[in-house]
């Protein structure tokens, strides 16, 4: 099988314009008739939905901390058919990650090095000119595993500014492949966990078309395609992060529950499971012909009143849990709890299946990789299974039963620091703030 070429769009820091450039490039090349496949480096389930909208093809996550080389290779191999070009988007700064083994820090540079994809740097040049080349040169020399094939300038103030920036790049010999003028209207709407979800973004198609028009006019698309390099093959085809929790999986999926990794669902389907979506916001109960229920993360705090009033959903969920397993990740865990306090301080009754109460009014950021060891066997993991994932939410726990016998998992951070127990497991119901990415 021929593996497509690829490249990775990265930046020295967050907020440089990676998403704008990536989405515009993906859509512009797709409009040319190329079969573009989006890739997101790191644990981000929102950006991949935008990649899918821009390209018309499901996007994948590659995470060098949470995934083995074999898992990442397997995901790329499975996505290679019907793909002409991988266009990957980095996370944070190009080299930003955790302290870990070489090649497994979670940094975007790890993904570029493993896959053999050249890096295109997006540089926000607001406030400087020739010095931008020094930043690019540092990125090019910092890690000998990667190649910086060119740069795209962002926030260019004028043609004179563009020429002055270009003087520095002539000195270091790194090509400028494009330059975008300052335009605040190009940004996508955001909320507390990042971009507003693709499915909630007003006029998404029009926005993507405008991004594509802007990138096509400002960037040398032919040079970008020519800069891409063949994807390096890596031994191994491991793709499944955790075993299917059942044969027919009732999956909550709407604006409250949308944070689920596509590679998890693809792994379950590959193992023979069937995914059956339902909508709690539409007051739908888990389908009775399913043998397990999965409540993924999302934004239940924004819809707490509607969920509390969804009597068919809540009563159906409780009845389902009497005979079949139910699991909740992050937002799903909050809904499985007793109450959820919204941003206005209004407390809403939830499913009351797990002994936890949460609040979005008392916001506190929880962010980072987590390594979880399952305490009690669940439908998707035997006891003592180690799962790698992350935690990313602003909810605070206002009441919690700390009994270790009821814990879902024991957890450490990326550096092995003990974070105690996480979540709960009572009878057939389990949940925690932990998002699983892969097994370890």
Buried (B, 14 or more C-beta within 10 A) or exposed (E): EEBBBBBBBBBBEEEBBBBBBBBBBBBBBBBBEBBBBBBBBBBBBBBBBBBBBBBEBBBBBBBBBBBBBBBBBBBBBBBBEEBBBBBBBBBBBBBBBBEBEEBBBBBBBBBBBBBBBBBBBBBBBEEBBBEBBEBBBEBBEBBEEBBBBBBBBBBBBEEEBBEBBBEBBEEEEBBBBBBBBBEEEBEBEEEEBBBBBBEBBEEBEEBBBBBBBBBBEBBBBEBBBEBBBEBBBBEBEBBBBBBBBBEBBBBBBBBBBBBBBBBBBBBBEEEEBEBBEBBBBEBBBBBEEBBBBBBBBBBBBBBBEBBBEBEEBBEBBBEBBEEBBBBBBBBBBBBBBBBBBBBEEEBBBBBEBBBBBBBBBBEEEBEBBBBBBBBBEBBBBEEEBBBBBBBBBBBBBBEBEEEEEBBBBBBBBBEEEEBEBBBBBBEBBBBBBBBBBBBB
